[in-house]
Amino acid sequence: MSTIATARSAPMLRDSFIELPARERARSLLDAGTFRELLGPFDKIESPWLPLQGVVCQADDGCVIARGTIDGEPAVIAAIESAFQGGSIGEVSGSKIAAALDMALRDCERGKIVRPVVLFETGGVRLQEANLGLAVIAEIQAAIVALRRHVPVVGVIAGMVGCFGGMSLAAALCSYLVVTKQGRLGMNGPEVIEQEAGIEELDSSDRRRVWQLIGGEQRAVTALADQLVDDDADAVRAAVRSAFTQGVPAAHRSEQVDIFLNRLAQIDPASVTPETMRDVYNPHVQDNTRKEQA
């Protein structure tokens, strides 16, 4: 067997991005040696509300804010830690994200462009801090909208928690959204849908069905995400860097209201399937798939 054939047949070694904790995810996206954390665990800025309800705090409140460079350009990364309270957003963690984006905005307004990245891994607002969490999520959304006028805001949804609730709206506001097949994106999670609408609407235990409807691949095919990548740290890093080279989009997804309303009007609520969603949101992809199958 030739050397080339042997190389091609050997499995490719990958470093899983999903398996990295939030701090290491942020570090992996920045240029080597440039990672610098703001308001880290040793600053001990914790939620004042969780202890009142018998919940043990985490010193960084489940959110890592890192400064450094991406391709030599100043960058800030907000990485949500899913291992703490399911990545839920409370007063402190949400304020850290909003403040980091506001700092980047002020720099951009002074002519110093800072590349912002948000690593979403969250079920949405933290129920123990509901009103405060909702208020700060609104601040995050406003900061993204203000910042994206100057520089692309890049979001990443890797998995396995996904991105739900008010933070799914924040993700939708990003200039570019990078997803893996394992990631999920939706306003409501499968368990909530089943609880409120019944198992006939969605069986949350049917994992295959759930990922077919709201998984990363489906979201990319239906134009609700911009790039689908493998669960590989190098692939995610390359996708993030590529997004910044594209510059600010001519029209952000949230500015294409009429287009999405027209697509939504074509959907029959009584027969929503992954296939019908692909037909409506990205018909040329479905047509190409049918031609290949034929």
C-alpha positions in Angstrom: 0.0 0.0 0.0 1.3 3.4 -0.9 2.1 6.1 1.6 -0.6 8.3 0.2 -3.2 5.6 0.4 -2.2 4.8 4.0 -2.5 8.5 5.0 -5.9 8.8 3.4 -7.2 5.7 5.1 -6.0 6.7 8.6 -8.6 8.4 10.8 -8.2 12.1 11.3 -7.4 13.1 14.9 -9.6 15.9 16.2 -9.8 17.9 19.4 -13.5 18.1 20.4 -14.6 21.7 20.9 -17.8 20.5 22.7 -15.8 18.7 25.4 -13.8 21.8 26.3 -15.0 23.9 29.3 -15.9 27.5 28.6 -12.5 28.9 29.6 -10.7 26.5 27.2 -13.1 27.1 24.4 -12.3 30.8 24.6 -8.6 30.1 24.8 -8.7 27.9 21.8 -10.2 30.7 19.6 -7.6 33.3 20.5 -4.1 33.5 19.1 -1.7 31.5 21.2 -0.4 33.2 24.3 -2.9 36.1 24.1 -5.6 34.9 26.5 -6.3 37.2 29.3 -9.4 36.8 31.5 -11.5 39.7 32.9 -13.4 39.3 36.2 -12.2 35.7 36.6 -12.8 33.4 39.5 -10.2 35.1 41.8 -12.3 38.3 41.6 -15.1 36.4 43.3 -18.0 38.3 41.7 -20.8 35.8 42.5 -24.5 35.9 42.3 -26.0 37.4 45.5 -29.3 35.6 44.9 -28.4 31.9 44.5 -27.3 31.3 48.2 -30.7 32.6 49.3 -32.2 29.7 47.5 -29.7 27.1 48.7 -27.7 27.0 45.5 -23.9 26.9 45.7 -22.3 29.8 43.7 -19.6 29.6 41.2 -16.9 32.2 41.4 -17.2 33.4 37.8 -21.0 32.8 37.8 -20.7 30.5 34.9 -19.4 33.0 32.4 -15.8 33.6 31.1 -14.8 36.9 29.6 -11.5 36.8 27.7 -9.5 39.4 25.9 -6.8 38.6 23.4 -6.3 38.7 19.6 -7.7 36.8 16.6 -5.4 36.9 13.6 -3.5 39.6 15.4 -6.6 41.8 15.8 -8.0 42.7 19.3 -10.8 40.4 20.3 -13.2 39.7 23.2 -14.9 36.4 23.8 -17.8 35.7 26.2 -18.1 32.0 26.8 -21.0 30.5 28.8 -20.2 27.5 31.0 -23.0 24.9 30.6 -21.7 22.9 33.6 -23.0 25.6 36.0 -26.8 25.8 36.2 -27.1 24.6 32.6 -25.5 27.8 31.3 -28.4 29.8 32.5 -28.1 33.6 32.5 -28.3 35.5 35.8 -27.6 39.0 36.9 -23.9 38.6 37.2 -23.1 36.4 34.2 -25.4 38.4 31.9 -23.9 41.7 33.1 -20.4 40.4 32.4 -21.4 39.6 28.8 -23.2 42.9 28.3 -20.4 44.9 29.8 -17.8 43.1 27.6 -19.8 43.9 24.5 -20.3 47.6 25.6 -16.5 47.9 26.2 -15.9 46.6 22.7 -18.5 49.1 21.4 -16.7 52.0 23.0 -13.4 50.9 21.5 -15.0 50.6 18.0 -16.6 54.0 18.3 -13.1 55.4 19.0 -11.8 53.7 15.9 -10.2 50.7 17.6 -12.0 47.7 16.2 -12.4 44.8 18.6 -13.7 41.4 17.3 -16.5 40.1 19.5 -17.4 36.4 19.8 -20.2 34.9 22.0 -20.0 31.2 22.8 -23.6 30.3 23.5 -24.3 27.2 25.7 -27.4 28.1 27.6 -31.0 27.2 28.3 -31.8 30.9 28.7 -32.7 33.0 31.7 -31.8 31.6 35.2 -35.2 30.9 36.9 -33.8 31.9 40.3 -33.1 35.3 38.9 -35.8 35.6 36.4 -36.6 39.3 36.2 -32.9 40.4 36.6 -31.8 37.8 34.1 -34.4 38.9 31.5 -33.4 42.5 31.9 -29.7 41.8 31.4 -30.4 39.6 28.4 -32.2 42.6 26.8 -28.9 44.5 27.5 -26.9 41.8 25.7 -29.2 42.0 22.7 -29.0 45.8 22.6 -25.2 45.7 22.8 -25.0 43.2 19.9 -27.2 45.4 17.7 -25.2 48.5 18.5 -21.8 46.7 18.0 -22.6 44.9 14.8 -22.8 48.3 13.0 -19.0 48.5 13.4 -17.8 44.9 13.3 -19.3 41.5 12.8 -20.5 39.9 16.0 -19.9 36.1 15.7 -21.9 33.6 17.7 -21.0 29.9 18.2 -23.5 27.1 19.3 -21.6 23.9 19.7 -23.6 21.7 22.1 -24.8 19.8 24.0 -27.0 22.2 25.9 -27.7 24.4 22.8 -29.2 27.8 22.9 -32.7 28.6 24.0 -34.9 31.3 25.5 -34.0 34.9 25.3 -30.4 34.0 24.4 -31.7 32.3 21.2 -32.8 35.8 20.2 -29.4 37.2 21.1 -27.8 34.4 18.9 -30.2 35.4 16.0 -29.0 39.0 16.3 -25.4 38.0 15.6 -23.9 38.9 12.3 -22.8 35.3 11.7 -23.7 32.1 13.6 -21.5 29.1 13.6 -23.0 25.7 14.6 -22.2 22.1 14.9 -24.5 19.2 14.2 -24.7 18.6 18.0 -25.8 22.1 18.7 -29.4 23.1 19.0 -31.2 26.4 18.6 -34.8 27.3 19.5 -36.9 29.7 21.5 -38.3 26.9 23.6 -36.5 23.6 24.5 -38.1 20.3 23.7 -39.1 19.6 27.3 -40.9 22.9 27.5 -42.7 22.3 24.3 -43.8 18.8 25.4 -44.9 20.2 28.8 -47.0 23.0 27.4 -48.3 21.5 24.1 -48.3 17.8 24.9 -46.3 14.8 23.7 -48.4 14.8 20.5 -46.7 18.1 19.6 -43.2 16.9 20.4 -41.8 13.9 22.2 -38.7 15.3 24.0 -37.3 11.8 24.5 -37.1 11.3 20.7 -33.6 12.7 20.3 -33.4 12.0 16.6 -36.6 14.0 16.0 -35.5 16.8 18.2 -32.2 17.2 16.3 -33.9 16.9 13.0 -36.1 19.9 13.9 -33.8 22.2 15.8 -30.3 20.7 15.4 -27.4 22.6 14.0 -27.5 21.0 10.6 -31.2 21.8 10.2 -30.7 25.4 11.3 -27.8 25.9 8.8 -29.8 24.4 5.9 -32.8 26.6 6.7 -30.7 29.8 6.8 -31.0 30.4 10.6 -27.3 29.7 11.0 -24.5 30.6 8.6 -21.9 27.9 8.9 -22.0 24.2 9.9 -18.8 22.8 11.2 -17.5 19.5 12.7 -17.0 19.2 16.4 -13.3 20.1 16.1 -11.6 23.0 17.8 -9.5 23.8 14.7 -12.7 23.8 12.5 -14.5 26.1 14.9 -11.6 28.5 15.1 -11.3 28.6 11.3 -15.0 29.3 10.9 -14.8 32.2 13.4 -11.8 33.7 11.7 -13.5 33.3 8.3 -16.6 35.1 9.5 -14.6 38.2 10.5 -12.9 38.3 7.1 -16.4 38.6 5.5 -17.0 41.9 7.2 -20.3 43.3 8.3 -23.2 41.8 6.3 -25.1 44.1 3.9 -28.3 43.0 5.8 -28.3 41.1 9.1 -30.8 38.2 9.5 -32.9 40.3 11.9 -33.2 43.0 9.3 -34.7 40.6 6.7 -38.1 40.6 8.4 -40.2 40.5 5.2 -38.3 37.6 3.8 -38.8 35.5 6.9 -42.4 36.5 7.3 -43.1 35.4 3.7 -41.4 32.0 4.4 -43.3 31.7 7.7 -46.6 32.3 5.9 -46.0 29.3 3.6 -45.8 26.9 6.6 -48.8 24.8 7.5 -48.7 24.6 11.3 -50.6 21.2 11.1 -47.8 19.5 9.2 -44.4 20.9 10.3 -41.6 18.5 9.5 -37.9 18.9 8.9 -38.5 18.4 5.2 -41.3 21.1 4.9 -39.1 23.5 6.8 -36.3 22.9 4.3 -38.6 23.3 1.4 -39.8 26.7 2.6 -36.6 28.2 4.0 -34.1 26.9 1.5 -35.9 25.4 -1.4 -32.9 25.1 -3.7 -31.1 22.9 -1.2 -34.1 20.5 -1.1 -34.3 20.5 -4.9 -30.6 19.6 -5.2 -31.1 16.8 -2.6 -34.0 15.4 -4.6 -31.9 15.5 -7.8 -29.1 13.6 -6.1 -31.5 11.0 -4.8 -33.1 10.5 -8.2 
